Amino acid sequence: MSLPQQNEVIDQIVHETSSQGWSYRPHLFTPSQVKKINDFFDSHRGNFSEAKVGQKQERKRDISIRSDSTLWLDPLSPPEELKEVFDFLEALKESLNRSLYLGLREYETHLSLYPPGTFYKTHRDCFQKDSSRVVSFILYLNPNWIPGDGGELGFYDNEMNEIAKFPPSGGSLVVFLSQDFPHEVLPGKRERRSLTGWIHRKNLN
């Protein structure tokens, strides 16, 4: 997208995040951009690791909670195939800081792979001992996703009332305040892919 278009979209995301705590932009990135990321995904498929739950020394694999695999990426040295997305995320971070004074610093991100039938039970994107995650984002990488394929993001308020079920359609982006919204990845009938990350209010290194 052109810079004026990008700035307009980012302004909309910031406004929605300010007013309701979340934003969903369907098909924000083009099929060609999504294909470029999926090409990288496919070429590095053998490097994915089983996802774990918990923090630091307490991290463990628990397939009753989540059953996906992940490949962690370095935002400071992004792969060329993901550079456009990382540039967008950096611009979004700066705009959120200017408008909402969130004190955002660095972010972490990984690619996620959910084989058919896998899931991630309801959780929040923050830890009891470390609440530095402020903003979460998910970019979906699934072309031709149709109703009935499943794999939606179940999105809830603090009373566990359902806000929405966001379909993981290719190029769609979800942004939300990490501590405010319980959410889950529902089982899908097809393989489900995403780029997932969190922007922190502290430096990570």
N, C-alpha and C positions, 0 to 999 in steps of 0.2 A: 504494500500500500504506500501511497505517496506520503510525504511528511505532513502536509495539511490534513489528509485523511487520518493518519495516525494520531495527530494531536487532537482531532475531533473525537475519535474513539476513546482515547485516554481520558479526555475531559468527561465523557459520558460515564466511563467506568468509575472515575473518582467521584462524580456526583452521586451515582447510585450507591457506591460504597459508603459515602457520607450519610445518605438519607436512610438506607435500609440495611447497611452492613454487608451487602453482597452485590455482585453483578454477574449476569450470564450473557455472553455475546455469542450467539450461534454463528458458526461458519465464518469466524473472524479472519482466519488465515485461509489462503486459497488452496485448492487441491494440489497445485504444483509445489507449494511450500510444504504441505503435509507429506507429499510423496518424497521430497528431499529428506525430511526427517525420518521417514520410514525406511528409506534406503540406508541411512546410517544405522537405524535400529536393526535392520536385517544383517548388516555386515558385522555387528557387534553382539549378535544374539548369544554367542557362546560365552560372553563375558558377564552375563547377568548372574546375580546371586539370590538365593532365597531370602525374602524379606523377613525382618525380625521386628519384634515389638519391645517397648521399653527404652531405657536411656543408658548409654555408656556401659558400665560393667553389668547392668541388669538386662541388657538386650538378649533376647532369646527368640528362637523360632517357635511359633505357636499357631499351627494351622487351623485351630478352632477359632482364632481371631482374624488372621489374615493368611492368604495362601498365594500371594503374588510373588514375583521376582523383580529385582530392581538393578539398574545400572546407574551409579552415581556419576555426576558430571561436575566439572570445575567451571563455575560461572566466570572466573577470571581468565580462563583460557578455553572458550567454548569451541566445539567442533565447527568447522566451516558450514556444515549443513544446518546448524542451529543458530548461526550468527544473527540472522534477521529476528528470530524470536528473542534471543538474549538482548539484543539492542532494544526491542520493544519493552521487555521487562525492566530494563534499566531506566528507560524513559518513564515508564509507569511508576517505578519507585520514586523517582525525583518529583513527579507530579503529585503523588500522594503526600510526600513530605511537605511540599510547598503549600498544598491546600488544606491538609488535615493535621499537620504538625505531629506526625507519628514517630519521628525520630528513627526512621528506618535506615539501616546501615548495609549489611550484607545479606545475601540470600544463598540458600542451598537448594539443590534440585536433582532429581533423578528421573530416568525413564522407568515406567512401570509396565510389566507384562502380566496380564491375567489370562491364563488358559480358560477354555470353556468350563463353566461351573464353579470357578473360584470367586472369592469375595473378600471383603474387609468389613468386619462387624462395626457397629456404631461406635464412634470415638470422637474426640476433639483433637485438634492439631496443636496441643500444648501439653507440657508435662507439669506435674505438681511441683517439682523441684526446680523447674526452669521455664519461665513464662516469656522468654524473649521472642518467640514466634508471634508476629503481629498480623501479617497478611499471608494468606494461602492462595495458591493459584494452581489450576489444572488445565492443561491444554490437551484436548482429545485428538487422537491420531487414527481414527477408525473410518476409512472411506465407506460410503454406501451403507451406513448403519440404518436399519429400518425398525419401526415399531415391532415389538415381538422378539427382537434380538436380546433384550434385557440389558444388564450391565449398567443400569442408570446409577447416578449419584443420588441416593436418598438424602434429602437436606431438611433439617429440622430446626425448630426454635428451642429455647431453653426448657420449655415444658414438653418437649418431644412431639409437638404438633408438626405435621408435615408441611413444609413450605413449598417444596417442589420435588419432582424427580427429573433431574437433568439428563437427557440422553447423551451418550458419549460420542456424538457425531463428529466426524473429522473436521478439524479446524476450529471447533468451538472452545471458548475459554470461560472458565469460572474463576472469579476472584471473590474472596470473602475474608472477614476478620477472623483470625484463627481461633480465638478463645470463645467466640460467641455462638458458634453453630455446630452442634453434633451432626455427624453425617456418616454415611456408609456406602460402600460399593456393593451393589446387588449382583448376584450371579448372572452371568451372561451365557448365551448359547453359542457365541463366537468368541474367538480370542479378542481381548480388549487391550488397547494400548493408550498410554498417556505420558505426558511430561508433567511432573508434579513438583511443587516446590513451596518454600516458605521464606518470607522476608523477615529478618530479625532486627531487633533494636540494639544489637550489639555486634561487634566484630567477631567473626568465627575463628580466626586464627591468631 
